Amino acid sequence: MTGETDLRTLLGSMQPALQPDVLVFATVPLSQGRPEGFDPVMTFRENEGLTFILTEDAARKAGLAGTFRCRMITLNVHSSLEAVGFLAAITTRLAAAGMGVNPVSGFYHDHLFVPAERAAEAMTILREMAKEAR
């Protein structure tokens, strides 16, 4: 399963789904390692440390300072990791609305982390984009 690469098909068939939790980004130095007892949505290793995306509650319980309160929107279309322009089109439209977004690509889907207070607005924009591409 390699996923879809055609931009119009990706945009027209995406079904954005807003996930329920409010999430935050947090980091720890590499030397500290991953704290025990939580299950982050994502972990990413950078030279400066480990980045986690996790629920606000999990960050608080782990003693981590979270930043960027956000909601995750899953774009339910199996996009290829080699698809060209899909996230660019989406992030450009959200940027035109003055909205920051942090995209993450998984094997099957792309996920957008948008400001928690603007999640409903992001969903409206994404649904409009899908409708326009059909």
C-alpha positions in Angstrom: 0.0 0.0 0.0 1.7 3.1 -1.2 -1.1 5.6 -0.9 -2.5 8.3 -3.2 -0.3 10.8 -5.0 -2.8 12.7 -7.2 -3.3 16.1 -5.5 -6.8 16.7 -6.7 -7.8 13.2 -5.6 -6.2 13.7 -2.2 -7.9 17.1 -1.6 -11.3 15.9 -2.9 -11.4 12.7 -0.9 -9.8 13.8 2.4 -12.1 13.5 5.3 -10.8 15.6 8.1 -11.5 14.3 11.6 -11.0 16.4 14.7 -9.5 14.4 17.6 -11.0 15.1 21.0 -8.0 15.9 23.2 -6.2 19.2 23.7 -2.5 18.5 23.1 0.8 20.3 23.8 4.3 20.1 22.6 7.0 19.4 25.2 10.7 18.6 25.2 13.4 17.0 27.3 17.2 16.9 26.8 18.4 13.7 25.2 20.5 12.9 28.3 17.3 12.8 30.3 15.5 10.3 28.1 11.8 9.7 27.9 9.9 10.1 31.1 8.1 7.1 32.4 4.3 6.6 32.5 2.9 8.4 29.5 2.1 7.5 25.9 2.7 10.5 23.6 0.9 10.9 20.3 4.4 11.5 18.8 8.0 11.5 19.8 10.7 13.0 17.6 14.4 13.1 18.2 16.3 16.3 17.5 19.9 17.2 18.4 18.6 19.5 21.1 16.3 16.9 22.7 13.3 14.7 22.5 10.1 16.4 21.4 6.7 15.0 22.5 3.2 15.8 21.4 0.9 14.7 24.3 -2.2 15.5 26.1 -2.1 18.5 28.5 -2.9 16.2 31.4 -0.1 13.7 30.5 2.4 16.6 30.3 1.3 17.9 33.7 1.6 14.5 35.3 5.1 14.0 33.8 6.2 17.4 35.1 6.7 18.7 31.5 6.1 22.3 30.5 3.9 22.1 27.5 3.5 24.8 24.8 1.2 25.3 21.8 -2.2 24.2 23.0 -3.5 22.4 20.0 -6.0 19.9 18.6 -5.1 17.2 16.1 -6.9 16.9 12.8 -6.4 13.6 11.0 -6.8 13.9 7.2 -8.5 10.6 6.5 -7.2 9.8 3.1 -4.3 7.4 2.5 -1.7 9.8 1.2 1.6 8.6 -0.2 4.7 9.7 1.6 5.8 10.8 -1.9 2.7 12.9 -2.6 3.6 16.4 -3.9 1.8 19.5 -2.8 -0.9 18.0 -0.5 0.3 19.6 2.8 1.6 22.7 0.9 -2.0 23.4 -0.4 -3.5 22.8 3.0 -1.0 24.8 5.0 -1.1 27.7 2.5 -4.9 27.9 2.9 -4.6 27.9 6.7 -1.9 30.5 6.5 -4.1 32.7 4.4 -6.5 32.6 7.4 -3.7 33.6 9.7 -3.5 30.2 11.3 -0.3 28.4 12.3 -0.2 24.7 11.8 2.2 21.9 12.5 1.8 19.0 10.1 3.0 15.5 10.8 2.9 12.7 8.2 2.3 9.1 9.4 2.5 6.1 7.1 -1.2 6.2 6.2 -2.4 9.7 7.0 -1.3 13.3 7.5 -2.2 15.0 10.7 -2.4 18.7 11.5 -1.9 20.3 14.9 -3.8 23.5 14.9 -4.4 26.1 17.7 -7.0 24.6 20.0 -9.2 27.7 19.9 -9.2 27.7 16.1 -9.9 24.0 15.5 -13.5 24.4 14.4 -12.4 27.1 11.9 -9.7 24.8 10.5 -12.2 22.1 10.0 -14.5 24.4 8.1 -11.6 25.5 5.8 -10.6 21.8 5.2 -14.1 20.8 4.4 -14.4 23.7 1.9 -11.1 22.6 0.3 -12.4 19.1 -0.1 -15.6 20.3 -1.6 -13.8 22.6 -4.1 -11.6 19.8 -5.3 -14.5 17.4 -6.1 
